[in-house]
Amino acid sequence: MTDRQAQILGAIIEQYAEVAVPVGSVMLAKLFGVSSATIRAEMARLEEAGMISQPHTSAGRVPTDKGYRFYVNQLTQNQESALARPAKALESRVAHAGRADLAIRSAADMLVELTNNVGLATIGDQLYLSGFSRLFTQPEFMQGGPVHEVARLLDNIEPWLREAVPNEPLNVYIGSENPIGKSSGCSLIISRFRSPYSDFSYIGVLGPTRQSYREVMSLVRHAGKSLEASL
């Protein structure tokens, strides 16, 4: 993939996350200062590579799971930082929570507020979940969507975490990469941290694959670090 193709893919992912409609060549042409024909040619190459697709008869394109994975891997390599204001708000919520269980719940609730996804966290042998109403008001699920697959994924996260014990400080499972609910159209972003309950405690979010990954990954990572430093 050329640098320009990678930049166009990133622009499609970020624009699609913001507006939830397929991204067309006219907008991208203005952004990159080239002709629409040039953008269409580059989009055709990205589509051939399986990074984007054309839903229905729309002229616009949307990212595929493969495209999201390429983008997320680049973000992981770059080790992006959390946005200052949300990060400080999260730190403050954790610091003022008191008990360890309340701090973990507060951090998960804060992730719900900041990302509009389901927040999740392990507290000992229990899984804490919040923010279902935020998830199901996302455009992907307002018309029904793969709600059954989402529910299946949520029902099985706790036993899967106990069995799989994801070992990276930040773990990102995109769409079909999810171990359960492969057709849910969701991404699971979780951070491992040490707590009084376990060296393998987890906090994170579950939301549509149409994510602002740069911000969400950064916030989830920061939530884990804040909890580990405070508990």
C-alpha positions in Angstrom: 0.0 0.0 0.0 1.3 3.4 -0.9 1.5 6.3 1.6 -1.3 8.1 -0.2 -3.5 5.0 -0.2 -2.9 4.6 3.6 -3.8 8.3 4.1 -7.0 7.9 2.0 -8.0 4.8 4.0 -7.4 6.7 7.2 -9.5 9.6 6.0 -12.3 7.2 5.0 -12.3 5.5 8.4 -12.2 8.8 10.3 -14.9 10.4 8.2 -17.1 7.4 8.3 -16.8 7.2 12.1 -18.0 10.8 12.3 -20.9 10.9 9.9 -21.9 7.2 9.6 -22.5 7.4 5.9 -20.4 6.1 3.0 -17.5 8.4 2.1 -17.4 9.7 -1.5 -14.6 10.8 -3.8 -15.6 14.5 -3.9 -15.0 15.1 -0.2 -11.7 13.2 -0.3 -10.6 15.1 -3.4 -11.1 18.4 -1.5 -9.2 17.1 1.5 -6.2 15.9 -0.5 -6.2 18.6 -3.1 -6.4 16.3 -6.1 -9.0 15.4 -8.7 -12.0 13.2 -8.0 -10.7 10.9 -10.7 -7.4 10.4 -8.9 -9.3 9.6 -5.7 -11.6 7.1 -7.5 -8.5 5.4 -8.9 -6.9 5.1 -5.5 -10.2 3.9 -3.9 -10.5 1.2 -6.6 -7.0 -0.1 -5.6 -8.1 -0.1 -1.9 -11.2 -2.0 -2.8 -9.2 -4.5 -4.8 -7.0 -5.0 -1.7 -10.1 -5.6 0.4 -9.6 -2.5 2.6 -12.9 -0.8 1.6 -16.2 -1.8 0.1 -19.1 -0.2 -1.7 -22.4 -0.9 0.1 -25.4 -1.4 -2.0 -25.5 1.1 -5.0 -24.0 3.9 -3.0 -21.2 5.9 -4.7 -19.4 6.1 -1.4 -17.1 3.6 0.3 -16.9 2.2 3.8 -14.0 0.4 5.6 -13.9 -3.4 5.9 -12.6 -5.3 8.9 -9.3 -5.7 7.0 -9.1 -1.9 6.5 -9.8 -1.2 10.1 -7.1 -3.7 11.1 -4.5 -2.1 9.0 -5.5 1.3 10.4 -5.5 0.1 14.0 -2.1 -1.5 13.6 -0.6 1.8 12.5 -2.1 3.5 15.5 -0.7 0.8 17.8 2.7 1.3 16.4 2.5 5.1 16.8 1.4 4.8 20.5 -0.9 7.8 20.3 -1.7 9.8 23.5 -5.0 10.4 25.1 -6.7 13.7 24.7 -5.8 15.9 27.7 -9.3 16.9 28.9 -11.1 13.5 28.7 -8.0 11.9 30.2 -8.0 14.2 33.2 -11.7 13.8 33.7 -11.3 10.0 33.7 -8.4 10.3 36.2 -10.4 12.5 38.5 -13.4 10.1 38.5 -11.1 7.2 39.4 -9.2 9.2 42.1 -12.4 10.3 43.9 -14.2 7.0 43.8 -12.9 5.5 47.0 -13.0 1.7 47.1 -11.4 -0.3 44.3 -14.7 -1.7 43.0 -16.2 1.8 42.8 -13.2 3.1 41.1 -13.4 0.4 38.4 -17.1 1.0 37.9 -16.6 4.7 37.7 -13.9 4.3 35.0 -16.2 2.0 33.0 -19.0 4.5 33.3 -16.7 7.3 32.2 -15.8 5.4 29.1 -19.5 5.1 28.3 -19.9 8.9 28.6 -16.8 9.6 26.5 -17.3 7.0 23.7 -21.0 6.2 23.6 -20.2 2.5 23.7 -20.9 -0.2 26.3 -18.4 0.1 29.1 -17.1 -3.2 30.6 -14.8 -4.1 33.4 -13.9 -7.1 35.5 -14.2 -6.8 39.3 -13.0 -10.1 40.8 -15.0 -12.9 39.2 -17.8 -10.5 38.1 -18.2 -8.6 34.9 -19.6 -5.0 35.2 -21.4 -3.7 32.1 -23.1 -0.3 31.5 -24.2 1.9 28.6 -26.5 -0.5 26.7 -28.8 2.4 25.7 -25.8 4.3 24.2 -24.8 1.3 22.0 -28.3 0.6 20.7 -28.9 4.2 19.7 -25.9 4.0 17.3 -27.1 4.1 13.6 -25.9 0.5 13.0 -28.4 -0.9 15.5 -31.4 1.5 15.3 -33.1 -0.6 12.6 -32.5 -3.8 14.4 -29.1 -4.7 13.0 -27.3 -7.8 14.3 -28.6 -7.3 17.8 -28.8 -11.0 18.5 -25.1 -11.4 17.7 -24.3 -8.4 19.9 -26.2 -9.9 22.8 -24.4 -13.2 22.3 -21.0 -11.4 22.4 -22.0 -9.6 25.6 -23.3 -12.8 27.2 -20.0 -14.6 26.6 -17.3 -12.0 27.3 -16.8 -12.9 30.9 -16.1 -16.7 30.4 -14.1 -15.9 27.3 -11.9 -13.4 29.3 -11.3 -16.1 32.0 -10.3 -18.6 29.4 -8.3 -16.5 26.9 -6.6 -14.1 29.3 -5.6 -11.6 26.6 -2.0 -10.7 27.4 -1.4 -7.4 25.7 -1.8 -4.1 27.7 -4.3 -3.1 24.9 -6.3 -5.6 22.9 -8.4 -4.7 19.9 -10.8 -7.2 18.3 -12.5 -5.9 15.2 -15.7 -7.2 13.8 -15.2 -10.8 12.6 -12.0 -11.0 14.8 -14.2 -11.3 17.9 -14.1 -14.7 19.4 -17.8 -14.7 19.9 -20.4 -12.8 17.9 -18.3 -12.7 14.8 -21.2 -11.2 12.8 -22.1 -8.6 15.5 -20.5 -5.7 13.6 -18.8 -4.7 16.8 -15.3 -4.0 18.0 -14.1 -5.0 21.5 -11.3 -2.7 22.9 -9.9 -3.8 26.3 -7.0 -2.9 28.5 -5.4 -5.3 30.9 -4.4 -3.8 34.3 -3.3 -5.0 37.8 -5.9 -4.6 40.5 -6.4 -5.8 44.1 -8.5 -8.6 42.5 -6.2 -9.9 39.9 -3.1 -9.1 37.8 -5.3 -9.8 34.8 -8.2 -7.3 35.4 -9.8 -5.8 32.3 -11.5 -2.6 31.4 -12.8 -1.5 28.0 -15.6 -0.8 25.6 -17.8 -2.7 23.1 -19.1 -0.6 20.2 -19.7 -0.7 16.4 -16.8 -1.3 14.1 -17.4 2.3 13.0 -15.2 3.7 15.8 -13.0 6.7 16.3 -10.2 4.3 17.1 -7.5 6.8 17.8 -9.5 8.4 20.6 -11.2 5.2 21.9 -8.0 3.2 22.1 -6.2 6.0 23.8 -9.0 6.4 26.4 -9.2 2.7 27.1 -5.5 2.5 27.5 -5.5 5.5 29.8 -8.3 4.0 31.9 -6.3 0.9 32.6 -3.2 2.9 33.5 -5.2 5.2 35.8 -6.7 2.3 37.6 -3.4 0.5 38.0 -1.8 3.6 39.4 -4.7 4.4 41.8 -5.7 1.0 43.2 
